[in-house]
Amino acid sequence: MTRVLTAIVLIPLVILALFRAPLWLFTLLVLGTAIVASREYLDLARANGLIPFRWLTQLFVICVFVVAFAVGEMSASNYDLALSLTVASFGAGALLLVIASPFILLVAGMRREPLSRSLPDAAASFLLIPYVALSLASMVVVRSYANGALFLLFTMLLVWTGDTAAYYVGRAFGKTKLAPRVSPGKTWEGTIASTIGAVVVALLLFHYLHPIYLIFQHIHLLSPPNMLYSLGPSGRPPALSVIAFAVCVNIAAQLGDLVESMFKRGGGVKDSGTLLPGHGGVLDRIDALLFALPVGWFFYFAVLGRYFRGTMMVG
């Protein structure tokens, strides 16, 4: 019951932030999530016998989000030239720090005692950047584009649908273990149901893409009344593209779940944290998204984005 109540409270807040928060506030909210998830990851790394560089890695996480915000603001072109140059300058400086991060961590590793800890501790620290920071920061970039929030919601719905289908079908019919060493509760039956559920939901969402867009616009979750974005091509994306999107997102999400289970089992802990009643830690809730979001980012910019990015019409 606690698990359900937490979800009932969190999901509407996530949707409101996704659609209505200005980009700077949305960036701060996702950054806050990334910081908490980072701390839980660092705790899991320590439980696995590693001693990561906490302050350095969290500094790099912040830098990643500075870069993402700069990219988002430049793509939105909301600011005058002077302010745009300021944002770009901060973004460039943060980007340099992110690029230099592995070298900085290796240099910091020279202070480890014994020296045999230097490489694994630096490597565990650096892994946090792509695993948590870059993955969550991709939301900021996609969100800055026209109707990017709607695409992100679709991606999240596929992850949530797959997770729900795997849980209930696995409990009812699951017999063949998927990865008993990593996550004994997961079964192939649940995995297949998860993929099928994601594909069905994706086909429905993209079939009714335009009506969904109009509903969200009608309830003022999409675009202010005087600045409307039309959807891209009037036709729907090809079914094969939608199915490929759903399958890839679903597989990535399931792998993300398994990877976090590996961290927890390796460290001998049940949950990554206790922040969310009935759900464990933040990392426990977003583990699937961390793998799914980069896949969604790729499909948005390479395949499906043109059905969301339209021509700006001033009304």
N, C-alpha and C positions, 0 to 999 in steps of 0.2 A: 504493500500500500504506500509506504514512504517513497518507493521508487517511482510510482505512478504520479504521486503528488508533486515530486520534484520536477518531473518531466512536464507536467501541466503548467507549472510556474515558469520554467525556463524557456520552453519552445516559443510562446508568444513574445517574450522579451527578445529572443534571438531574431525573430521575424521583424519586430519593430526596429531593432538596431540595424538590421540588414537593409531595410527599405527607407527608413525615415531619418536616421542619424546622418548629419553632415560627414563628409569624408574624414575630417580631422578627428571627430568624435568616434567614428567607426574604427579608425586606425588605433586610437587609444584603447578602445574596448577589446579589440582583437589582440593588441599588444599585452594588455593585462592578462588575457587568457594565456598568451604565449609565455609570459613570465611565470605564472603559476604552474603551467605544464612543464616549463623548464626546470623549476625547482623540484618537481616530482621526478622528472627524468634523472636529475643529478642525484637525488636520494636513491633511486633505483640503481644507478651506476655504482654508488657507494656500497649498496647492499650486495652488489656483484663483485665486491673486492677492489673497486677502483676509487681513486681520489681525484675527481675532476676539478678544474679551476672554476670555481663558482662565479666570482665577480667578473672575471674576464669573459666567460661565456655569455653571461647575461648582458654585458656591455655589447657584445657582438649581436645578440638578439635585438637589442634596441636599435643598433645601426642598420640592421636588415629592414626594420620597419620604417626608419627614416628614409631609406632608399625607396621602399615601396610607396610611401606617401608622396615623395618627390615625383616618382614616375606617374602616380595617379593624378596628382595636381597638374602636371605638365600635359597629360593626355586630355584632362578636362578643360584646360585653358581658361580657368575662371579668374585668374589674377592678372594684374597689370604687369608690364615688363619688369619693373624693378623688383617686385615681390616674387615673380617667377624666377628671376635670376638668383635671388636669395635662397629660395627653396631648392633650386638646382645645385647651388654651391654646397649647401648642407648635405644634399643627397650624394654629391660627388665625393665629399669628404668621408661620409659614412661608407660609401662603396669601397673606397680605398682601404678602410679599416677591415671590412669584411674580406676583401681579397687578401689582405695581409694576415688574416686571423690564424691560418695554420702555422705560419712562420713565427708569429708572436707566441702561440701556444707551445711550439717546440722550444723556443728560447726560454720560456718560463719553466719548461720541463727540466732544464738543467739544474734547477734548485731542488729537484726531488731527491729524496734519500730513502732507499738506495736508487741509483741511477736506472736500474732496470724498470722502475715505475714510470720513467719519463715518457716513453713512447705510448704505452697503453693509456696513461692518464690524459696525455695531449690528444690522442685519437678519440677517446670517449668524449672529451670536451668538444672537439670539432664536430663530431657527429650530430650534436645538438643543433647546429646551424641549419643543415638541410632538413633534418628530421622534423624539427618543430618550427624554427623561425621562417625558413623559406617557404615551407608548406603553408603555414597560416598567413604569411605576408602576401601570398598569391591572391588571397581573398581581397585584399585592399586594391590590388591592381585591377582585377576583374570587376570589382564593385565600381570602380571609377568610370567604366565604359557604359554606354547606353544600355539599359536593361540588364546590366551585369548582375544586379541583385537578384533578378528573376532566375537567371541561369544558375547562380549559386544556390538558390533555394531548390531548384530542380536537382542539383547534384546532392544536396543534403537529403532530400526526400528519397533518392535512390539508395543512399547509405542507410538511412533509417529503415526503409522498407526491407532491404536485404537483411539487416540485423534482426528485425522482428520476425521475418519469415524463417530465418535460420534457427532462432530461439524456439519458436513454437513447434515447427515441424520436427526439429531435432529432438525436442522433449517427447513428442508424441510417437514418432516413427524411427528415430535415429538408432541404428544398430552398429553401423560400420564406422569405427573411429577414424577421424581425419588425421590428427597429429597427436597421438596419446602422450608423447614425451613433453610436448609443449602445452597443449590444452586438452586434457582428457575428456572434457564435456562436448567437444565439437565433433560432429559426424558428417560423413559424406552426404547423407540424406538432407541434413540441414543446409549444407553448402549448396547443393543443387537447387533446393527450394529458394535459397537466398538469391541465386542468379536468375532463376525464372521470375521471381517476384519483382526484381529490379527491372528486368526487360519488359514485363507487362506494364508496370507503372510508367516507365520511360515512354513506351509507345502511346499510352493514354495522354501523358503530359504534352508530348509534342504533337499529337493529333489535335488536341484542343488548345494549342499554344496561343492562338489569337484570342479566343474567348477568355482564356485565363488572364491574358494581358489586359483585356478590357475590364474584367472584373476587378483586378488589382488597381487599375487606374480609377475606376469608379469609386472605390473605397479609399482613394487617396494614398495608396501605398506606393504607387508608381508615378513619378514626375509631377511637379506642381502644375496647376491648371494652365498657366501661361507659357509653359515650356514643355511641350509634348514630344516624345520620341516615337516615331512610327517604327513598327517592326520592320525587319528587313524584307527579303523577297516574300511575296504574298503566298507562295506555295510552302508546303511543309517540307522539312528535311527528309531525304530518302530514308525509308525504313531500315535499310542496312546500316546507314550511318548511326541511327538512333540505337539500334541493337548493339553495334560495336561500342558505342559510348557506354551503354548500360552494362555490358559484360565487362569492359575494361575497368570501369569505376567500381563495379562489384568485386571483381577479383582483387583489385588494389585494396579495397576496404577490408576484405577478409584477411589479406596478408598483413595489413596494418594491425588488425586485432590479434593475429597470431604472434606478431613480432613483440607487441607489448606483453602478451602472455609469457613469451620467452624471457623477457626482462624480469618479470615478477617471479616466475618459477626459478630462474637462475639465482635470484636474490633471496628466495624463500619468503616472499611477502604475498599477501592475499590481494591487496589493492595498492594503487600508487599513492593514495592519500585518503583523507576523510572529509574533504570539503563539501561534497555533495551527498546529502543523506540518501541512503539506499543505492547510490551509484558508485561510491568510492571517491576517487580523486578526479580532477579535471582530465588528466591523461587517460584515465579509464574510459571517459566519455568521448574523447576526440581521437582515440588511437586509430580508428578506422578512417576518419576524415584526413588524418595526417598523410596517409598514403593515397587517398582518393582525390584530394584537392589538386595535387600536381597533374594528375590524369585529366581532371576536369579543366584545368587551365589549358592544357594542350588542346583538348577538343574544342574549347571556346575559341581559341585563336586560329586553329588550323582547319576546323571542320564546321562547327555549328554556330560560331559567333555571328556569321553574316545573317542568320535568321533572328538575331536579337539586336544587332547594331543596325539602327536605321538612320534616316535623315532627320535632323533636328528641325522641327517646325515650330515657329513662334506663333502662338495664338493670341 
